[in-house]
């Protein structure tokens, strides 16, 4: 499953440069099957829009990442190592929510944003 691949590869990315993250995540998302890519785009669009209203709903990108990161970026098999990487997964999810428009520069939902 491609989302597991994203989870595995992103865990080992150097977190020093934002552009590296965006480039790597964009490439990985582009490799997803069309249906999975569309679903990921819909979910991240929704989560980014919820995060934009965090002053009213208290759901910051960090809070959304805590809730959804472990569900959406879960490996096929839970291991002790994957549990130890929970904070990294949350960070990756937060980054994807905060940078939705850079990861998906040409959104299929462009006219609805």
Secondary structure, DSSP 8 states (H G I E B T S, - for coil): -HHHHHHHHHHTS-TT-HHHHHHHHHHHHHTS-HHHHHHHHHHHHHHHHHHHTHHHH---HHHHHHHHHHHHT--SS--HHHHHTHHHHHHHHHHHHHTHHHHTSS-TTGGG-
